[in-house]
Amino acid sequence: QAEEELKAAWSQQAQQLREMERRERLLQSDTQRAGEQLESFKTRVMQACSPSAAGSTGKAVTEQQVIEKVRQISDENQQSHEREKSLQKELSSRLAKEREVSANIEVFKNSLQKLQ
């Protein structure tokens, strides 16, 4: 009976081991696929950011290169927003002056008509 129990336990453990090996193979496959997807994503980011810098030399794109390029784009975007705000202010100021000049011209026209 003890021998039967040992065989059953051994069989169960062998089955668990096979299952663990199967899971390990799946995890390795998933990890490899994720790594390939990451490389592809990094390359696409670099191509979008700077086509001449990405993949054209056949070298893999590093995370640091991607991070630096994203930072550069972010900085450029921030500068662009600041420039846009500045131009909006300038435009508002010029429009206000134009309205003031138009109002003054109307007053002048009215005064001129009264004088005539």
Secondary structure by P-SEA (a helix, b strand, c coil): caaaaaaaaaaaaaaaaaaaaaaaaaaaaaaaaaaaaaaaaaaaaaaaacccccccccccccaaaaaaaaaaaaaaaaaaaaaaaaaaaaaaaaaaaaaaaaaaaaaaaaaaaaac
